[in-house]
């Protein structure tokens, strides 16, 4: 079976595997201690790519709920919107920077 071209999907932004893995590791359930650890890691120069990749993923016009819920959201927590969770995480990691807007 030949591989299908993905050229028709060029406008679809899917968060990278590495971004999803870091979010699962540090930010699962929006755990404050994990988010604080990630902030320290960013301040130490680790994950230099994270700012741009997260900004791109959050600004994507593609529905972000499935990848976000798999990577970050706590399914047992009180109901919060994905956008609220994303804003919270961005402001926690990059205080003083505007939250990326959806395209």
N, CA, C and O atoms as a GROMACS GRO file, in nm:
protein
  412
    1UNK      N    1   0.085  -0.116   0.000
    1UNK     CA    2   0.000   0.000   0.000
    1UNK      C    3   0.090   0.124   0.000
    1UNK      O    4   0.178   0.136   0.086
    2UNK      N    5   0.072   0.214  -0.094
    2UNK     CA    6   0.156   0.333  -0.099
    2UNK      C    7   0.123   0.430   0.014
    2UNK      O    8   0.010   0.435   0.062
    3UNK      N    9   0.223   0.505   0.054
    3UNK     CA   10   0.201   0.606   0.157
    3UNK      C   11   0.125   0.723   0.099
    3UNK      O   12   0.149   0.764  -0.014
    4UNK      N   13   0.033   0.776   0.176
    4UNK     CA   14  -0.044   0.892   0.131
    4UNK      C   15   0.033   1.019   0.161
    4UNK      O   16   0.103   1.029   0.262
    5UNK      N   17   0.020   1.113   0.073
    5UNK     CA   18   0.083   1.242   0.093
    5UNK      C   19   0.010   1.318   0.203
    5UNK      O   20  -0.113   1.313   0.213
    6UNK      N   21   0.085   1.387   0.284
    6UNK     CA   22   0.026   1.469   0.389
    6UNK      C   23   0.015   1.614   0.346
    6UNK      O   24  -0.017   1.701   0.428
    7UNK      N   25   0.041   1.643   0.220
    7UNK     CA   26   0.040   1.781   0.175
    7UNK      C   27  -0.096   1.848   0.197
    7UNK      O   28  -0.102   1.969   0.219
    8UNK      N   29  -0.203   1.771   0.192
    8UNK     CA   30  -0.336   1.828   0.216
    8UNK      C   31  -0.356   1.868   0.362
    8UNK      O   32  -0.450   1.940   0.395
    9UNK      N   33  -0.269   1.820   0.447
    9UNK     CA   34  -0.282   1.846   0.589
    9UNK      C   35  -0.177   1.945   0.639
    9UNK      O   36  -0.151   1.952   0.759
   10UNK      N   37  -0.118   2.020   0.549
   10UNK     CA   38  -0.009   2.110   0.586
   10UNK      C   39  -0.053   2.216   0.687
   10UNK      O   40   0.029   2.265   0.765
   11UNK      N   41  -0.180   2.251   0.687
   11UNK     CA   42  -0.226   2.354   0.779
   11UNK      C   43  -0.264   2.298   0.916
   11UNK      O   44  -0.303   2.374   1.005
   12UNK      N   45  -0.254   2.168   0.933
   12UNK     CA   46  -0.288   2.105   1.060
   12UNK      C   47  -0.163   2.102   1.148
   12UNK      O   48  -0.059   2.048   1.108
   13UNK      N   49  -0.172   2.158   1.265
   13UNK     CA   50  -0.060   2.159   1.358
   13UNK      C   51  -0.087   2.057   1.466
   13UNK      O   52  -0.184   2.067   1.541
   14UNK      N   53   0.000   1.958   1.473
   14UNK     CA   54  -0.012   1.857   1.576
   14UNK      C   55   0.105   1.878   1.671
   14UNK      O   56   0.220   1.883   1.627
   15UNK      N   57   0.079   1.890   1.799
   15UNK     CA   58   0.191   1.906   1.892
   15UNK      C   59   0.289   1.790   1.879
   15UNK      O   60   0.249   1.675   1.859
   16UNK      N   61   0.416   1.821   1.890
   16UNK     CA   62   0.519   1.719   1.877
   16UNK      C   63   0.508   1.618   1.991
   16UNK      O   64   0.451   1.644   2.096
   17UNK      N   65   0.565   1.502   1.965
   17UNK     CA   66   0.569   1.398   2.067
   17UNK      C   67   0.648   1.448   2.188
   17UNK      O   68   0.610   1.422   2.302
   18UNK      N   69   0.758   1.520   2.162
   18UNK     CA   70   0.839   1.567   2.274
   18UNK      C   71   0.764   1.668   2.360
   18UNK      O   72   0.778   1.668   2.483
   19UNK      N   73   0.684   1.754   2.297
   19UNK     CA   74   0.604   1.849   2.374
   19UNK      C   75   0.502   1.775   2.460
   19UNK      O   76   0.487   1.804   2.579
   20UNK      N   77   0.433   1.681   2.400
   20UNK     CA   78   0.333   1.605   2.476
   20UNK      C   79   0.398   1.528   2.591
   20UNK      O   80   0.340   1.518   2.700
   21UNK      N   81   0.517   1.473   2.568
   21UNK     CA   82   0.586   1.397   2.673
   21UNK      C   83   0.626   1.487   2.790
   21UNK      O   84   0.609   1.450   2.906
   22UNK      N   85   0.679   1.605   2.760
   22UNK     CA   86   0.717   1.698   2.867
   22UNK      C   87   0.594   1.743   2.945
   22UNK      O   88   0.597   1.751   3.068
   23UNK      N   89   0.485   1.771   2.874
   23UNK     CA   90   0.362   1.811   2.943
   23UNK      C   91   0.309   1.700   3.032
   23UNK      O   92   0.263   1.725   3.143
   24UNK      N   93   0.315   1.575   2.982
   24UNK     CA   94   0.270   1.461   3.065
   24UNK      C   95   0.358   1.446   3.189
   24UNK      O   96   0.309   1.418   3.298
   25UNK      N   97   0.487   1.465   3.170
   25UNK     CA   98   0.582   1.444   3.279
   25UNK      C   99   0.569   1.551   3.387
   25UNK      O  100   0.566   1.519   3.506
   26UNK      N  101   0.563   1.676   3.347
   26UNK     CA  102   0.565   1.786   3.444
   26UNK      C  103   0.427   1.843   3.478
   26UNK      O  104   0.406   1.889   3.590
   27UNK      N  105   0.337   1.841   3.385
   27UNK     CA  106   0.214   1.921   3.400
   27UNK      C  107   0.087   1.838   3.411
   27UNK      O  108  -0.023   1.894   3.408
   28UNK      N  109   0.099   1.709   3.424
   28UNK     CA  110  -0.019   1.623   3.434
   28UNK      C  111  -0.108   1.672   3.547
   28UNK      O  112  -0.060   1.698   3.657
   29UNK      N  113  -0.235   1.684   3.520
   29UNK     CA  114  -0.335   1.729   3.617
   29UNK      C  115  -0.308   1.871   3.667
   29UNK      O  116  -0.359   1.913   3.771
   30UNK      N  117  -0.226   1.945   3.592
   30UNK     CA  118  -0.186   2.082   3.629
   30UNK      C  119  -0.129   2.087   3.770
   30UNK      O  120  -0.157   2.178   3.848
   31UNK      N  121  -0.049   1.986   3.802
   31UNK     CA  122   0.014   1.975   3.933
   31UNK      C  123   0.109   2.093   3.956
   31UNK      O  124   0.205   2.110   3.882
   32UNK      N  125   0.083   2.175   4.059
   32UNK     CA  126   0.166   2.294   4.082
   32UNK      C  127   0.315   2.263   4.102
   32UNK      O  128   0.400   2.338   4.056
   33UNK      N  129   0.347   2.153   4.171
   33UNK     CA  130   0.488   2.122   4.193
   33UNK      C  131   0.556   2.080   4.063
   33UNK      O  132   0.673   2.114   4.041
   34UNK      N  133   0.485   2.009   3.978
   34UNK     CA  134   0.542   1.971   3.849
   34UNK      C  135   0.563   2.092   3.759
   34UNK      O  136   0.665   2.103   3.691
   35UNK      N  137   0.466   2.183   3.760
   35UNK     CA  138   0.478   2.306   3.681
   35UNK      C  139   0.596   2.389   3.733
   35UNK      O  140   0.671   2.446   3.653
   36UNK      N  141   0.612   2.396   3.865
   36UNK     CA  142   0.726   2.469   3.923
   36UNK      C  143   0.858   2.404   3.881
   36UNK      O  144   0.954   2.475   3.851
   37UNK      N  145   0.863   2.271   3.880
   37UNK     CA  146   0.984   2.201   3.834
   37UNK      C  147   1.014   2.233   3.688
   37UNK      O  148   1.130   2.253   3.651
   38UNK      N  149   0.911   2.237   3.606
   38UNK     CA  150   0.931   2.269   3.465
   38UNK      C  151   0.982   2.412   3.450
   38UNK      O  152   1.071   2.438   3.369
   39UNK      N  153   0.927   2.504   3.526
   39UNK     CA  154   0.977   2.644   3.521
   39UNK      C  155   1.125   2.650   3.556
   39UNK      O  156   1.201   2.721   3.490
   40UNK      N  157   1.166   2.576   3.658
   40UNK     CA  158   1.307   2.571   3.695
   40UNK      C  159   1.392   2.512   3.583
   40UNK      O  160   1.501   2.561   3.553
   41UNK      N  161   1.341   2.407   3.520
   41UNK     CA  162   1.413   2.346   3.408
   41UNK      C  163   1.428   2.444   3.293
   41UNK      O  164   1.535   2.453   3.232
   42UNK      N  165   1.322   2.518   3.264
   42UNK     CA  166   1.329   2.619   3.158
   42UNK      C  167   1.429   2.728   3.194
   42UNK      O  168   1.506   2.772   3.109
   43UNK      N  169   1.429   2.771   3.320
   43UNK     CA  170   1.523   2.874   3.365
   43UNK      C  171   1.668   2.824   3.357
   43UNK      O  172   1.759   2.904   3.336
   44UNK      N  173   1.687   2.693   3.374
   44UNK     CA  174   1.820   2.633   3.364
   44UNK      C  175   1.863   2.608   3.219
   44UNK      O  176   1.973   2.557   3.195
   45UNK      N  177   1.778   2.643   3.124
   45UNK     CA  178   1.814   2.629   2.984
   45UNK      C  179   1.773   2.499   2.919
   45UNK      O  180   1.807   2.473   2.803
   46UNK      N  181   1.699   2.416   2.990
   46UNK     CA  182   1.650   2.292   2.930
   46UNK      C  183   1.525   2.321   2.849
   46UNK      O  184   1.456   2.419   2.873
   47UNK      N  185   1.497   2.236   2.754
   47UNK     CA  186   1.376   2.245   2.672
   47UNK      C  187   1.364   2.383   2.603
   47UNK      O  188   1.259   2.446   2.608
   48UNK      N  189   1.472   2.428   2.542
   48UNK     CA  190   1.472   2.559   2.476
   48UNK      C  191   1.364   2.570   2.369
   48UNK      O  192   1.320   2.680   2.336
   49UNK      N  193   1.325   2.460   2.316
   49UNK     CA  194   1.225   2.455   2.209
   49UNK      C  195   1.082   2.467   2.262
   49UNK      O  196   0.990   2.496   2.185
   50UNK      N  197   1.061   2.446   2.392
   50UNK     CA  198   0.926   2.434   2.447
   50UNK      C  199   0.842   2.560   2.429
   50UNK      O  200   0.725   2.551   2.393
   51UNK      N  201   0.899   2.674   2.452
   51UNK     CA  202   0.824   2.800   2.440
   51UNK      C  203   0.758   2.810   2.303
   51UNK      O  204   0.638   2.833   2.292
   52UNK      N  205   0.838   2.794   2.198
   52UNK     CA  206   0.786   2.811   2.062
   52UNK      C  207   0.688   2.701   2.024
   52UNK      O  208   0.585   2.728   1.961
   53UNK      N  209   0.719   2.578   2.062
   53UNK     CA  210   0.628   2.468   2.026
   53UNK      C  211   0.495   2.478   2.101
   53UNK      O  212   0.389   2.452   2.044
   54UNK      N  213   0.501   2.515   2.228
   54UNK     CA  214   0.377   2.529   2.304
   54UNK      C  215   0.296   2.646   2.249
   54UNK      O  216   0.174   2.637   2.237
   55UNK      N  217   0.363   2.757   2.217
   55UNK     CA  218   0.292   2.872   2.159
   55UNK      C  219   0.224   2.834   2.029
   55UNK      O  220   0.109   2.872   2.006
   56UNK      N  221   0.293   2.760   1.944
   56UNK     CA  222   0.234   2.717   1.817
   56UNK      C  223   0.116   2.625   1.840
   56UNK      O  224   0.012   2.639   1.774
   57UNK      N  225   0.130   2.532   1.932
   57UNK     CA  226   0.021   2.438   1.961
   57UNK      C  227  -0.101   2.510   2.017
   57UNK      O  228  -0.214   2.479   1.980
   58UNK      N  229  -0.079   2.606   2.106
   58UNK     CA  230  -0.191   2.677   2.167
   58UNK      C  231  -0.258   2.771   2.068
   58UNK      O  232  -0.379   2.796   2.077
   59UNK      N  233  -0.182   2.824   1.974
   59UNK     CA  234  -0.238   2.917   1.876
   59UNK      C  235  -0.300   2.847   1.756
   59UNK      O  236  -0.364   2.911   1.672
   60UNK      N  237  -0.283   2.717   1.747
   60UNK     CA  238  -0.335   2.641   1.634
   60UNK      C  239  -0.487   2.650   1.627
   60UNK      O  240  -0.555   2.649   1.730
   61UNK      N  241  -0.538   2.657   1.506
   61UNK     CA  242  -0.683   2.659   1.488
   61UNK      C  243  -0.743   2.520   1.499
   61UNK      O  244  -0.865   2.503   1.502
   62UNK      N  245  -0.657   2.420   1.504
   62UNK     CA  246  -0.702   2.282   1.517
   62UNK      C  247  -0.753   2.260   1.659
   62UNK      O  248  -0.694   2.311   1.755
   63UNK      N  249  -0.860   2.188   1.672
   63UNK     CA  250  -0.915   2.159   1.804
   63UNK      C  251  -0.808   2.093   1.890
   63UNK      O  252  -0.748   1.993   1.851
   64UNK      N  253  -0.785   2.149   2.006
   64UNK     CA  254  -0.676   2.104   2.091
   64UNK      C  255  -0.721   2.013   2.204
   64UNK      O  256  -0.638   1.971   2.285
   65UNK      N  257  -0.846   1.982   2.211
   65UNK     CA  258  -0.893   1.912   2.330
   65UNK      C  259  -0.837   1.771   2.345
   65UNK      O  260  -0.801   1.734   2.457
   66UNK      N  261  -0.828   1.693   2.240
   66UNK     CA  262  -0.785   1.554   2.259
   66UNK      C  263  -0.640   1.545   2.303
   66UNK      O  264  -0.611   1.476   2.401
   67UNK      N  265  -0.548   1.611   2.233
   67UNK     CA  266  -0.408   1.601   2.275
   67UNK      C  267  -0.386   1.665   2.411
   67UNK      O  268  -0.306   1.616   2.491
   68UNK      N  269  -0.457   1.773   2.438
   68UNK     CA  270  -0.441   1.841   2.566
   68UNK      C  271  -0.491   1.752   2.680
   68UNK      O  272  -0.423   1.737   2.781
   69UNK      N  273  -0.608   1.693   2.663
   69UNK     CA  274  -0.663   1.607   2.768
   69UNK      C  275  -0.576   1.485   2.792
   69UNK      O  276  -0.562   1.442   2.907
   70UNK      N  277  -0.518   1.430   2.688
   70UNK     CA  278  -0.429   1.315   2.704
   70UNK      C  279  -0.299   1.354   2.773
   70UNK      O  280  -0.241   1.272   2.845
   71UNK      N  281  -0.253   1.476   2.752
   71UNK     CA  282  -0.124   1.518   2.806
   71UNK      C  283  -0.133   1.586   2.941
   71UNK      O  284  -0.044   1.569   3.025
   72UNK      N  285  -0.238   1.664   2.964
   72UNK     CA  286  -0.240   1.752   3.081
   72UNK      C  287  -0.361   1.735   3.171
   72UNK      O  288  -0.345   1.718   3.292
   73UNK      N  289  -0.479   1.738   3.116
   73UNK     CA  290  -0.602   1.749   3.196
   73UNK      C  291  -0.620   1.636   3.296
   73UNK      O  292  -0.578   1.523   3.274
   74UNK      N  293  -0.685   1.671   3.405
   74UNK     CA  294  -0.724   1.575   3.507
   74UNK      C  295  -0.871   1.542   3.486
   74UNK      O  296  -0.956   1.626   3.512
   75UNK      N  297  -0.902   1.421   3.440
   75UNK     CA  298  -1.041   1.388   3.411
   75UNK      C  299  -1.130   1.385   3.535
   75UNK      O  300  -1.252   1.390   3.523
   76UNK      N  301  -1.070   1.376   3.653
   76UNK     CA  302  -1.150   1.370   3.775
   76UNK      C  303  -1.167   1.507   3.841
   76UNK      O  304  -1.241   1.520   3.939
   77UNK      N  305  -1.100   1.608   3.789
   77UNK     CA  306  -1.108   1.742   3.849
   77UNK      C  307  -1.240   1.808   3.814
   77UNK      O  308  -1.314   1.762   3.727
   78UNK      N  309  -1.267   1.918   3.884
   78UNK     CA  310  -1.386   1.996   3.851
   78UNK      C  311  -1.376   2.037   3.704
   78UNK      O  312  -1.267   2.047   3.648
   79UNK      N  313  -1.488   2.060   3.646
   79UNK     CA  314  -1.492   2.092   3.504
   79UNK      C  315  -1.426   2.228   3.480
   79UNK      O  316  -1.467   2.330   3.537
   80UNK      N  317  -1.325   2.226   3.395
   80UNK     CA  318  -1.257   2.348   3.352
   80UNK      C  319  -1.250   2.343   3.201
   80UNK      O  320  -1.245   2.234   3.143
   81UNK      N  321  -1.251   2.456   3.139
   81UNK     CA  322  -1.237   2.453   2.994
   81UNK      C  323  -1.091   2.432   2.959
   81UNK      O  324  -1.001   2.471   3.033
   82UNK      N  325  -1.070   2.369   2.845
   82UNK     CA  326  -0.934   2.348   2.796
   82UNK      C  327  -0.864   2.482   2.781
   82UNK      O  328  -0.746   2.494   2.816
   83UNK      N  329  -0.934   2.582   2.729
   83UNK     CA  330  -0.872   2.714   2.713
   83UNK      C  331  -0.828   2.772   2.847
   83UNK      O  332  -0.721   2.831   2.856
   84UNK      N  333  -0.909   2.754   2.951
   84UNK     CA  334  -0.871   2.802   3.084
   84UNK      C  335  -0.745   2.730   3.133
   84UNK      O  336  -0.655   2.793   3.189
   85UNK      N  337  -0.740   2.600   3.113
   85UNK     CA  338  -0.622   2.523   3.153
   85UNK      C  339  -0.499   2.568   3.077
   85UNK      O  340  -0.391   2.584   3.135
   86UNK      N  341  -0.515   2.589   2.946
   86UNK     CA  342  -0.402   2.631   2.864
   86UNK      C  343  -0.352   2.769   2.906
   86UNK      O  344  -0.231   2.791   2.915
   87UNK      N  345  -0.443   2.861   2.932
   87UNK     CA  346  -0.404   2.995   2.980
   87UNK      C  347  -0.329   2.985   3.113
   87UNK      O  348  -0.227   3.050   3.134
   88UNK      N  349  -0.382   2.903   3.203
   88UNK     CA  350  -0.320   2.886   3.334
   88UNK      C  351  -0.176   2.836   3.319
   88UNK      O  352  -0.084   2.890   3.380
   89UNK      N  353  -0.158   2.732   3.237
   89UNK     CA  354  -0.024   2.676   3.221
   89UNK      C  355   0.070   2.778   3.157
   89UNK      O  356   0.182   2.795   3.205
   90UNK      N  357   0.026   2.845   3.051
   90UNK     CA  358   0.112   2.944   2.984
   90UNK      C  359   0.155   3.052   3.083
   90UNK      O  360   0.273   3.087   3.090
   91UNK      N  361   0.059   3.106   3.157
   91UNK     CA  362   0.090   3.213   3.252
   91UNK      C  363   0.180   3.164   3.365
   91UNK      O  364   0.260   3.241   3.420
   92UNK      N  365   0.168   3.037   3.400
   92UNK     CA  366   0.254   2.981   3.504
   92UNK      C  367   0.397   2.964   3.454
   92UNK      O  368   0.492   2.988   3.528
   93UNK      N  369   0.412   2.924   3.329
   93UNK     CA  370   0.545   2.901   3.273
   93UNK      C  371   0.611   3.028   3.222
   93UNK      O  372   0.733   3.045   3.234
   94UNK      N  373   0.532   3.117   3.166
   94UNK     CA  374   0.585   3.237   3.102
   94UNK      C  375   0.512   3.362   3.152
   94UNK      O  376   0.443   3.429   3.075
   95UNK      N  377   0.525   3.392   3.281
   95UNK     CA  378   0.452   3.507   3.336
   95UNK      C  379   0.493   3.636   3.266
   95UNK      O  380   0.610   3.656   3.231
   96UNK      N  381   0.397   3.721   3.246
   96UNK     CA  382   0.424   3.848   3.180
   96UNK      C  383   0.415   3.843   3.029
   96UNK      O  384   0.416   3.947   2.963
   97UNK      N  385   0.406   3.723   2.973
   97UNK     CA  386   0.390   3.710   2.828
   97UNK      C  387   0.244   3.685   2.795
   97UNK      O  388   0.173   3.615   2.868
   98UNK      N  389   0.200   3.744   2.686
   98UNK     CA  390   0.062   3.723   2.642
   98UNK      C  391   0.041   3.577   2.603
   98UNK      O  392   0.129   3.514   2.544
   99UNK      N  393  -0.074   3.527   2.636
   99UNK     CA  394  -0.111   3.390   2.596
   99UNK      C  395  -0.132   3.389   2.445
   99UNK      O  396  -0.201   3.476   2.392
  100UNK      N  397  -0.073   3.291   2.375
  100UNK     CA  398  -0.093   3.285   2.229
  100UNK      C  399  -0.241   3.275   2.195
  100UNK      O  400  -0.317   3.204   2.260
  101UNK      N  401  -0.280   3.348   2.093
  101UNK     CA  402  -0.420   3.348   2.049
  101UNK      C  403  -0.440   3.246   1.938
  101UNK      O  404  -0.350   3.220   1.858
  102UNK      N  405  -0.558   3.190   1.938
  102UNK     CA  406  -0.593   3.095   1.832
  102UNK      C  407  -0.602   3.166   1.698
  102UNK      O  408  -0.648   3.280   1.689
  103UNK      N  409  -0.558   3.096   1.597
  103UNK     CA  410  -0.562   3.152   1.461
  103UNK      C  411  -0.704   3.154   1.408
  103UNK      O  412  -0.726   3.198   1.295
   0.00000   0.00000   0.00000
